[in-house]
Amino acid sequence: MKPIIFKSSQHDEQFFKELNTRVTTYFKENSISRHGNVNLHIKAVILIGLYLLTWVSILVVESIGMLYLLYAILGMLTIFVALNVAHDAAHATFSSSSRVNNILLYTFDFLGASGYMWKLKHVHSHHPHVNIPNMDGDIKQSNLVRIFPNAPHLNLHKYQYLYMPLLYAFYTLVWLCLRDFKDYFYTDISGKPDIKHPRIEYVKLIVGKLCFVGRMIVLPYMLLPFTLPQILLGFFIFHLGASYTVAMALISAHVGEHSVYPAPDDNGQMHQSWVRHQIVTTCDFATQSSVITHLFGGFNHHIVHHLFPKISHIHYPALTEILVETCQEYDMPYSVNPTLFDALISHLKFLKIRSRRGEQVPYIEM
C-alpha cells in the first residue's frame, strides 16, 4: 500500500500550533517534565506489588473458590500493569531514561505478551494510521465482526452485537496463545507484509511464553492440591478478567457509535489533516473519574494521548482540560462519553449499526 499523506489545512495547523503552545506553557509554568513523575512511579510499584502478591497467593491457596478469585484478580491486575507501566514505556514516556523505558517494555513479556511485537503494532502501526482500514494493526478485524463501513456483510454479522460481548472473553487468550505467534510468522504491519524480525526476538518470544505458562499453569499444578483441569479452568478465569478489562479500554476509545474509519484514495491521500484525523477517530470516556484514569493508565483521556504520544499519561487530566478549551475556541470536534458505562453502551450500539445489511458507504466517514 502507498504511504499515507494527510491533507494540509491552515485552520487545523493553527489549532494544533496553539494547542501545542498551551501544552508547552503548562509544563514550563509548573516546572515539570513531560515524562512520568513520582506519582506514576509510586503507582507502578503498587500495581506491580499487588500483581506479585496475588500471584504468590495463588501458589499457597487451599480453597478452589479462592484460587479462581485470585486468578480473576490477577487477570485484571495484568491489564492495569500493562496500561500504566508497559504502555508508557513503549512510548518512552515512563522515564526520561531510554534505558529504563527499554527495560520496562519487558513488562509485556513478563505478563505473557510480546513487548517487541506490541510496540511494533501499537506505536508504529496504530498511532500513525489510527482507524484506517488495513493499516491500523490494533483495529484490523477478523471476519467474525464487521467494523469497517466498506467491509463485506455476512449473515452472522446481524447477530454480532449479541455474540461479540461473549467472544471478548477470549481476547487475551487468543492474543497470548495465538496472535503473538501469527504476528511473528505472518507479519502485516501497516500494509507491509515483508518486515523481517531479528532472530533474537523469536528466542525472546518462545522463552517468554514458556516462562509464562510455567508460572501460570505448571508451577501451580505442581504446588497445589488441585487437578490439572481445575488449574486450567483457573487459567481461563484469569483470561476472563484480563480480556474484559482490556476490552473496556480498547473499544471505548476507538469503536463506538460515533467512530469513523476514513480511508485514503488510491494515491494514499487522506481527506483531512493529521490532527483532525486523530481527533475524529478517537473518543474520550469517563475523564472526570480519577479511579478510571489511574487504573486504565489514562486511556480514558485518549485524544490527548494520540495528539501527544510522547507525554506520560500521568499528565493527561490537566492536558484534556486544555484540549477541550482549545477545541471549543477553534470549533474543532471533540467526542467524550461521560462514563465508562456510556462508552460500553455506545460500543454495543456501534455493533448494532454495523450489523445491518446495506450499501457500502464512501471511504471517508465523518
C-alpha positions as CSV (number, residue, x, y, z in Angstrom):
1,M,0.0,0.0,0.0
2,K,1.1,3.5,-0.7
3,P,2.3,5.8,2.2
4,I,-0.4,7.8,3.8
5,I,-0.5,11.5,3.1
6,F,-2.7,13.8,5.2
7,K,-4.3,16.8,3.8
8,S,-2.9,20.2,4.6
9,S,-5.3,22.6,6.5
10,Q,-4.2,26.0,7.6
11,H,-7.0,26.1,10.2
12,D,-6.1,22.8,11.7
13,E,-2.4,23.6,11.7
14,Q,-3.2,26.9,13.6
15,F,-5.3,24.9,16.1
16,F,-2.5,22.4,16.8
17,K,0.1,25.1,17.0
18,E,-1.9,26.9,19.6
19,L,-2.7,23.7,21.5
20,N,1.0,22.7,21.5
21,T,1.9,26.2,22.7
22,R,-0.5,25.9,25.6
23,V,0.7,22.4,26.5
24,T,4.3,23.6,26.4
25,T,3.4,26.5,28.6
26,Y,1.7,24.2,31.1
27,F,4.9,22.2,31.6
28,K,7.1,25.3,31.8
29,E,4.9,27.2,34.2
30,N,4.7,24.2,36.5
31,S,8.3,23.3,36.1
32,I,7.5,19.6,35.4
33,S,8.8,17.1,32.9
34,R,6.7,15.5,30.2
35,H,7.8,12.1,31.4
36,G,6.4,10.2,34.4
37,N,6.8,11.7,37.8
38,V,7.0,10.3,41.3
39,N,3.2,9.7,41.4
40,L,3.5,7.4,38.4
41,H,6.4,5.6,39.8
42,I,4.7,5.0,43.1
43,K,1.6,3.8,41.3
44,A,3.7,1.4,39.2
45,V,5.3,0.0,42.4
46,I,1.9,-0.5,44.0
47,L,0.4,-2.2,40.9
48,I,3.4,-4.5,40.4
49,G,3.5,-5.3,44.1
50,L,-0.2,-6.2,44.1
51,Y,0.3,-8.3,41.0
52,L,3.2,-10.3,42.6
53,L,1.4,-10.6,45.9
54,T,-1.7,-12.1,44.1
55,W,0.5,-14.5,42.1
56,V,2.3,-15.7,45.2
57,S,-1.1,-16.1,47.0
58,I,-2.2,-18.4,44.2
59,L,0.8,-20.7,44.9
60,V,-0.3,-21.2,48.5
61,V,-4.1,-21.1,48.3
62,E,-6.0,-24.1,49.7
63,S,-9.6,-23.3,48.6
64,I,-10.6,-23.9,45.0
65,G,-13.0,-20.9,45.1
66,M,-10.2,-18.6,46.4
67,L,-8.0,-20.0,43.6
68,Y,-10.4,-18.9,41.0
69,L,-11.0,-15.5,42.6
70,L,-7.2,-14.9,42.7
71,Y,-6.8,-15.8,39.1
72,A,-9.6,-13.3,38.1
73,I,-7.9,-10.6,40.2
74,L,-4.6,-11.4,38.6
75,G,-6.1,-11.1,35.2
76,M,-7.4,-7.6,35.9
77,L,-4.1,-6.5,37.5
78,T,-2.2,-7.8,34.4
79,I,-4.0,-5.2,32.3
80,F,-3.6,-2.4,34.9
81,V,0.2,-3.0,35.0
82,A,0.3,-3.2,31.2
83,L,-1.6,0.1,30.7
84,N,0.2,2.0,33.4
85,V,3.8,0.7,33.1
86,A,4.4,-1.1,29.8
87,H,2.3,1.2,27.7
88,D,4.1,4.3,28.9
89,A,7.5,2.5,28.5
90,A,6.6,1.6,24.8
91,H,6.1,5.3,24.2
92,A,9.3,6.2,26.0
93,T,7.4,8.4,28.5
94,F,7.5,6.4,31.8
95,S,11.0,7.8,32.4
96,S,13.4,10.3,30.9
97,S,15.9,7.5,30.7
98,S,15.6,5.4,27.5
99,R,17.4,2.6,29.3
100,V,14.7,2.4,31.9
101,N,11.9,2.6,29.3
102,N,13.5,-0.2,27.3
103,I,13.8,-2.4,30.4
104,L,10.2,-1.7,31.5
105,L,9.0,-2.7,28.0
106,Y,9.8,-6.3,29.0
107,T,6.9,-5.9,31.5
108,F,4.8,-7.0,28.5
109,D,6.9,-10.2,28.2
110,F,6.6,-10.9,31.9
111,L,2.9,-10.6,31.6
112,G,2.7,-13.1,28.8
113,A,2.7,-10.9,25.7
114,S,5.5,-9.8,23.3
115,G,6.8,-6.3,24.1
116,Y,8.6,-6.1,20.9
117,M,5.6,-7.0,18.7
118,W,3.2,-4.9,20.8
119,K,5.4,-1.8,20.3
120,L,5.7,-2.5,16.6
121,K,2.0,-2.8,16.1
122,H,0.8,-0.1,18.5
123,V,3.5,2.7,18.2
124,H,4.5,2.1,14.6
125,S,1.1,1.0,13.2
126,H,-1.8,2.1,15.2
127,H,-0.7,5.6,16.1
128,P,0.3,6.8,12.6
129,H,-2.8,5.1,11.0
130,V,-5.4,5.1,13.7
131,N,-8.7,3.6,12.4
132,I,-7.5,3.4,8.8
133,P,-8.8,0.1,7.3
134,N,-6.0,-2.4,6.6
135,M,-3.4,0.0,8.1
136,D,-4.2,0.1,11.8
137,G,-2.7,-3.0,13.4
138,D,-4.8,-2.6,16.5
139,I,-8.2,-2.3,14.7
140,K,-7.6,-4.8,12.0
141,Q,-10.5,-7.3,12.2
142,S,-11.4,-10.9,11.6
143,N,-14.5,-12.0,9.7
144,L,-16.4,-12.6,12.9
145,V,-17.1,-8.9,13.4
146,R,-17.9,-6.1,10.9
147,I,-16.2,-2.9,11.9
148,F,-15.2,-1.0,8.7
149,P,-18.0,0.6,6.8
150,N,-17.0,-1.0,3.5
151,A,-16.4,-4.5,4.9
152,P,-18.4,-7.3,3.4
153,H,-21.6,-8.1,5.3
154,L,-22.0,-11.8,6.3
155,N,-25.2,-13.3,7.6
156,L,-23.7,-13.8,11.0
157,H,-23.0,-10.1,11.4
158,K,-26.6,-9.3,12.1
159,Y,-26.1,-11.0,15.5
160,Q,-22.7,-9.5,16.2
161,Y,-24.0,-7.2,18.9
162,L,-25.1,-10.3,20.8
163,Y,-22.2,-12.7,20.3
164,M,-19.2,-10.3,20.3
165,P,-19.5,-9.4,24.0
166,L,-19.3,-13.1,24.7
167,L,-16.3,-13.6,22.4
168,Y,-14.4,-10.8,24.1
169,A,-13.9,-13.3,27.0
170,F,-11.3,-15.0,24.8
171,Y,-9.4,-11.8,23.7
172,T,-6.2,-12.2,25.8
173,L,-6.2,-16.0,25.5
174,V,-6.2,-15.7,21.7
175,W,-3.7,-12.8,21.9
176,L,-1.1,-14.5,24.1
177,C,-1.5,-18.1,22.8
178,L,-2.1,-17.5,19.1
179,R,-1.9,-13.9,17.8
180,D,1.6,-13.2,19.0
181,F,2.9,-16.2,17.1
182,K,0.9,-15.3,14.0
183,D,2.2,-11.7,14.1
184,Y,5.8,-13.0,14.1
185,F,5.4,-15.6,11.4
186,Y,2.9,-13.8,9.2
187,T,3.6,-10.1,9.8
188,D,1.4,-7.4,8.2
189,I,2.2,-4.1,9.9
190,S,0.5,-1.1,8.3
191,G,0.1,-3.0,5.0
192,K,3.8,-4.0,4.9
193,P,4.0,-7.9,4.9
194,D,7.7,-8.1,4.4
195,I,9.0,-6.9,7.8
196,K,11.9,-9.1,9.0
197,H,12.3,-9.6,12.7
198,P,15.7,-10.1,14.4
199,R,16.3,-13.7,15.3
200,I,16.7,-12.8,19.0
201,E,13.1,-11.7,19.1
202,Y,11.9,-15.2,18.1
203,V,14.0,-16.6,21.0
204,K,12.5,-14.0,23.4
205,L,9.1,-14.9,22.2
206,I,9.4,-18.6,22.9
207,V,11.3,-18.2,26.2
208,G,8.7,-15.6,27.4
209,K,5.8,-17.9,26.5
210,L,7.3,-20.9,28.2
211,C,8.0,-18.9,31.4
212,F,4.5,-17.5,31.4
213,V,2.9,-21.0,31.0
214,G,5.3,-22.4,33.6
215,R,4.4,-19.6,36.1
216,M,0.7,-19.6,35.5
217,I,-0.1,-23.4,35.0
218,V,2.8,-25.7,35.6
219,L,4.0,-24.3,39.0
220,P,0.5,-24.0,40.5
221,Y,-0.2,-27.6,39.3
222,M,3.0,-28.9,41.0
223,L,2.5,-27.0,44.3
224,L,-1.3,-27.1,44.8
225,P,-3.7,-29.9,45.7
226,F,-5.8,-29.4,42.6
227,T,-6.2,-31.3,39.4
228,L,-4.9,-30.1,36.0
229,P,-8.4,-29.3,34.7
230,Q,-9.0,-27.2,37.8
231,I,-5.8,-25.3,37.2
232,L,-6.6,-24.9,33.5
233,L,-10.1,-23.5,34.5
234,G,-8.3,-21.0,36.8
235,F,-6.1,-20.0,33.8
236,F,-9.2,-19.4,31.7
237,I,-10.7,-17.4,34.5
238,F,-7.5,-15.3,34.6
239,H,-8.1,-14.6,30.9
240,L,-11.7,-13.7,31.6
241,G,-10.6,-11.0,34.0
242,A,-7.9,-9.8,31.7
243,S,-9.9,-9.9,28.5
244,Y,-12.9,-7.9,29.7
245,T,-10.7,-5.3,31.4
246,V,-8.6,-4.6,28.3
247,A,-11.6,-4.7,26.1
248,M,-13.3,-1.9,28.1
249,A,-10.2,0.3,27.4
250,L,-9.8,-0.5,23.8
251,I,-13.3,-0.5,22.5
252,S,-14.2,2.6,24.5
253,A,-11.5,4.7,22.7
254,H,-11.9,3.7,19.1
255,V,-15.0,1.5,18.5
256,G,-18.2,3.5,19.4
257,E,-21.3,4.6,17.7
258,H,-19.7,7.8,16.5
259,S,-16.4,6.2,15.5
260,V,-15.2,6.8,11.9
261,Y,-12.8,4.9,9.7
262,P,-11.5,7.2,7.0
263,A,-9.6,5.6,4.2
264,P,-7.1,7.1,1.7
265,D,-7.7,7.3,-2.0
266,D,-5.7,5.2,-4.5
267,N,-2.7,7.6,-4.1
268,G,-2.6,7.3,-0.3
269,Q,-4.1,10.8,0.1
270,M,-6.3,11.3,3.2
271,H,-9.3,13.8,3.1
272,Q,-8.4,15.5,6.3
273,S,-5.4,16.8,8.2
274,W,-3.4,14.6,10.6
275,V,-4.6,16.5,13.7
276,R,-8.3,16.3,12.7
277,H,-7.9,12.7,11.9
278,Q,-6.5,11.9,15.3
279,I,-9.4,13.7,16.9
280,V,-12.3,12.3,14.9
281,T,-11.1,8.7,15.1
282,T,-10.7,8.8,18.9
283,C,-13.1,9.2,21.8
284,D,-12.5,10.1,25.4
285,F,-14.5,8.5,28.2
286,A,-15.0,9.0,32.0
287,T,-12.5,11.8,32.0
288,Q,-13.8,13.1,35.4
289,S,-13.1,9.8,37.1
290,S,-9.7,9.7,38.8
291,V,-10.2,6.0,39.5
292,I,-10.7,5.1,35.9
293,T,-7.8,7.4,34.9
294,H,-5.4,5.7,37.3
295,L,-6.5,2.1,36.7
296,F,-6.6,2.5,32.9
297,G,-3.4,4.4,32.6
298,G,-5.0,7.5,31.2
299,F,-6.6,5.5,28.3
300,N,-9.8,7.4,29.0
301,H,-8.0,10.6,28.0
302,H,-7.3,9.1,24.7
303,I,-7.4,12.0,22.3
304,V,-4.6,13.8,24.2
305,H,-2.7,10.5,24.1
306,H,-3.0,10.4,20.3
307,L,-2.1,14.1,19.8
308,F,0.9,13.9,22.3
309,P,2.1,10.3,22.5
310,K,5.4,11.4,23.9
311,I,3.8,12.7,27.1
312,S,3.2,10.4,30.1
313,H,-0.4,9.6,30.9
314,I,0.0,11.0,34.4
315,H,-0.4,14.5,32.9
316,Y,-3.5,13.7,30.8
317,P,-6.2,15.1,33.1
318,A,-4.7,18.6,33.0
319,L,-4.0,18.4,29.3
320,T,-7.5,17.3,28.5
321,E,-8.8,20.5,30.0
322,I,-6.5,22.4,27.8
323,L,-7.6,20.4,24.8
324,V,-11.3,20.8,25.4
325,E,-10.9,24.6,25.8
326,T,-8.8,24.9,22.6
327,C,-11.2,22.8,20.6
328,Q,-14.1,25.0,21.6
329,E,-12.2,28.1,20.6
330,Y,-11.3,26.7,17.2
331,D,-14.5,24.9,16.5
332,M,-12.8,21.5,16.4
333,P,-14.7,18.3,17.1
334,Y,-14.3,16.6,20.5
335,S,-16.1,13.4,21.5
336,V,-16.4,12.1,25.0
337,N,-18.6,9.6,26.8
338,P,-19.3,10.8,30.3
339,T,-18.9,7.4,31.9
340,L,-17.4,4.0,31.2
341,F,-20.9,2.6,31.1
342,D,-21.9,5.1,28.4
343,A,-18.8,4.1,26.4
344,L,-19.7,0.4,26.6
345,I,-23.3,1.1,25.6
346,S,-22.0,3.2,22.7
347,H,-19.9,0.2,21.6
348,L,-22.9,-2.1,21.6
349,K,-24.9,0.5,19.5
350,F,-21.9,0.6,17.1
351,L,-22.0,-3.2,16.7
352,K,-25.8,-3.0,16.0
353,I,-25.3,-0.3,13.4
354,R,-22.6,-2.3,11.6
355,S,-24.8,-5.4,11.8
356,R,-27.2,-4.1,9.3
357,R,-27.0,-5.1,5.7
358,G,-26.9,-2.2,3.3
359,E,-25.0,-0.4,0.6
360,Q,-21.3,0.3,1.2
361,V,-20.6,3.9,2.2
362,P,-17.9,6.3,0.9
363,Y,-14.4,5.7,2.1
364,I,-14.4,8.9,4.2
365,E,-16.9,8.7,7.0
366,M,-17.3,11.9,9.0
